[in-house]
Amino acid sequence: MNQVIAIVGLGYVGLPLAHAFAKKGYRTIGYDVNGTRIAELEDCKDSTDELTEEQLKESSIEFSTDPKSLKEADIVIVALPTPIDKDKKPDITILKAGTKAVGENLKEGAIVVYESTVYPGTTEEVCGPILEKESGLKCGKGFTLGYSPERINPGDKEHTVTKIVKIVSGQDEKTTDTLCKLYDSIVEAGIHRAPSIKVAEMAKAIENAQRDLNIAFVNEIAMMCNEMDIASKDVFSAAKTKWNFIAFQPGLVGGHCIGVDPYYLVEKAKQLGMDTQVIAAGRSVNDGMGEFVAKSVSNALGNPNGKRVLVLGLTFKENVPDMRNSKSGNVIQKLEEAGCSVDVHDPYLNEKEIENMGHTAGKLDNGLYDAVLLLVPHSTYLDSFPQKILSSLKEGGLLYDLKSIARKEDIEKEGYKYLAL
Ligand SMILES: NC(=O)c1ccc[n+]([C@@H]2O[C@H](COP(=O)([O-])OP(=O)(O)OC[C@H]3O[C@@H](n4cnc5c(N)ncnc54)[C@H](O)[C@@H]3O)[C@@H](O)[C@H]2O)c1
């Protein structure tokens, strides 16, 4: 308990982690470059919705925008974003910039642990040398490295940081021992001790790539079912009665993880002079789903030109405010290109925010729309479902129910058209 912990980057990953350490009695410094983020946290507000006001009020996390605050830390945990660039290549510039600040303020003997998702080799081959250069300390002697991937799921209140088995690795036995003990003190679900940092990095990257591929498979099947005019939901319900069929739901793959992490594996394979046909195929199917949805809607509308459409849901998944890599934007763009006039609503965004993104704000409104697309089924949309949505449709209008929440027969019985993925 006498170790001082510093968390670098207080987003979806860093904040709950800082909270867990502080709750256990560790002196915990929470450092973030974003002054607005620190100000809201000091005001006990969390715009990522991961912590409640109550949790923040009770927490002893010492928030700071000053990198010098890291000087006191025995363990520095880095939870910085690792996105992709416009060419879908890993962009680790933020990770490098944050690592530079850590290096400049590194206490001798400290352990620097990365929780960001990276391609294997990043911790030791990219970050280690930056830390050495900025601190003047030798990696392995003056400081050591660790890697412990985060596996939380935004908005998931069940699988929280302390309830998921934590993979822990260090560059030597002593560091791994220290880190296993440290994480074990906050993680109820237990620790998996990985034999090396690269193993832990690779394990994290493949978890999300596997999900991406499984979803790509059911997406491809769903597209075939659409062509055959059978409900993919019925096909999956039947197939999953076999004991070893793995059930996944088709959908739009957005967010900061599943649609991004596979590109980190693709990059690593390139560095190794290898091709990644399977991983790349999954990405290509999932990246094309927005266009497929828009095409299905356009076809169902007959002549889409001038048709009024309402899109419900802009965040990347239900019941989270997270907009990163949301695919609703693709659907809207393609519908607009087809001539539709598209209004957009999301309970997590106000009209101004929606308009600042270049969309027209709309809402469920009596008899106004030719089609309503329920792309992200936030729980507020499921109140009085489907009546509230149906009453916003013109007579004979179309409900596009991406996640197959309603039953086709029920909607058609009311005199409306129904489509799902
Ligand atoms: N979001 C998730 O659920 C999730 C789950 C598992 C793994 N991950 C991985 O964890 C990492 C962090 O993701 P996240 O979702 O928490 O990101 P995030 O964008 O929510 O948070 C990152 C925070 O880092 C801050 N920041 C940016 N540059 C900084 C710098 N130089 N110094 C200090 N702070 C800086 C930002 O202001 C932000 O508050 C990523 O690698 C991601 O892939 C995320």
The ligand as a Tripos MOL2 file, in Angstrom:
@<TRIPOS>MOLECULE
LIG
   44    48     1     0     0
SMALL
NO_CHARGES

@<TRIPOS>ATOM
      1 N1        -12.2980    2.2190  -24.0720 N.am      1 LIG1
      2 C1        -12.2100    0.9660  -23.7070 C.2       1 LIG1
      3 O1        -13.1640    0.3910  -23.2480 O.2       1 LIG1
      4 C2        -10.9140    0.1860  -23.8300 C.ar      1 LIG1
      5 C3        -10.9190   -1.1590  -23.4610 C.ar      1 LIG1
      6 C4         -9.7490   -1.8540  -23.5070 C.ar      1 LIG1
      7 C5         -8.5920   -1.2330  -23.9400 C.ar      1 LIG1
      8 N2         -8.6060    0.0750  -24.3190 N.ar      1 LIG1
      9 C6         -7.3490    0.7040  -24.7180 C.3       1 LIG1
     10 O2         -6.9230    1.5580  -23.6670 O.3       1 LIG1
     11 C7         -6.2740    2.7160  -24.1990 C.3       1 LIG1
     12 C8         -6.9460    3.9710  -23.6920 C.3       1 LIG1
     13 O3         -8.2460    4.0380  -24.2130 O.3       1 LIG1
     14 P1         -9.3840    4.9490  -23.6090 P.3       1 LIG1
     15 O4        -10.6480    4.4510  -24.2000 O.co2     1 LIG1
     16 O5         -9.2880    5.0410  -22.1280 O.co2     1 LIG1
     17 O6         -8.9930    6.3570  -24.2370 O.3       1 LIG1
     18 P2         -9.6690    7.7640  -23.9480 P.3       1 LIG1
     19 O7         -9.5640    8.5540  -25.1760 O.co2     1 LIG1
     20 O8        -11.0150    7.5690  -23.3050 O.co2     1 LIG1
     21 O9         -8.7530    8.4080  -22.8270 O.3       1 LIG1
     22 C9         -7.4690    8.8000  -23.0010 C.3       1 LIG1
     23 C10        -7.1390    9.9880  -22.1000 C.3       1 LIG1
     24 O10        -5.7610   10.3010  -22.3230 O.3       1 LIG1
     25 C11        -5.6160   11.7000  -22.3060 C.3       1 LIG1
     26 N3         -4.3670   12.0690  -22.9670 N.ar      1 LIG1
     27 C12        -4.1180   12.2040  -24.2940 C.ar      1 LIG1
     28 N4         -2.8110   12.5090  -24.4930 N.ar      1 LIG1
     29 C13        -2.2430   12.5440  -23.2760 C.ar      1 LIG1
     30 C14        -0.9090   12.7730  -22.8220 C.ar      1 LIG1
     31 N5          0.0800   13.0120  -23.6670 N.pl3     1 LIG1
     32 N6         -0.6860   12.7480  -21.4970 N.ar      1 LIG1
     33 C15        -1.6730   12.5000  -20.6060 C.ar      1 LIG1
     34 N7         -2.9510   12.2620  -20.9740 N.ar      1 LIG1
     35 C16        -3.2240   12.2800  -22.2940 C.ar      1 LIG1
     36 C17        -6.8620   12.2090  -22.9760 C.3       1 LIG1
     37 O11        -7.0970   13.5560  -22.6290 O.3       1 LIG1
     38 C18        -7.9310   11.2400  -22.4320 C.3       1 LIG1
     39 O12        -8.5450   11.7360  -21.2690 O.3       1 LIG1
     40 C19        -6.2940    2.5410  -25.7050 C.3       1 LIG1
     41 O13        -5.1180    1.9230  -26.1170 O.3       1 LIG1
     42 C20        -7.4590    1.5940  -25.9190 C.3       1 LIG1
     43 O14        -7.3210    0.8460  -27.1050 O.3       1 LIG1
     44 C21        -9.7490    0.7920  -24.2580 C.ar      1 LIG1
@<TRIPOS>BOND
     1     1     2 1
     2     2     3 2
     3     2     4 1
     4     4     5 ar
     5     4    44 ar
     6     5     6 ar
     7     6     7 ar
     8     7     8 ar
     9     8     9 1
    10     8    44 ar
    11     9    10 1
    12     9    42 1
    13    10    11 1
    14    11    12 1
    15    11    40 1
    16    12    13 1
    17    13    14 1
    18    14    15 2
    19    14    16 1
    20    14    17 1
    21    17    18 1
    22    18    19 2
    23    18    20 1
    24    18    21 1
    25    21    22 1
    26    22    23 1
    27    23    24 1
    28    23    38 1
    29    24    25 1
    30    25    26 1
    31    25    36 1
    32    26    27 ar
    33    26    35 ar
    34    27    28 ar
    35    28    29 ar
    36    29    30 ar
    37    29    35 ar
    38    30    31 1
    39    30    32 ar
    40    32    33 ar
    41    33    34 ar
    42    34    35 ar
    43    36    37 1
    44    36    38 1
    45    38    39 1
    46    40    41 1
    47    40    42 1
    48    42    43 1
@<TRIPOS>SUBSTRUCTURE
     1 LIG1         1 GROUP 0 **** ****
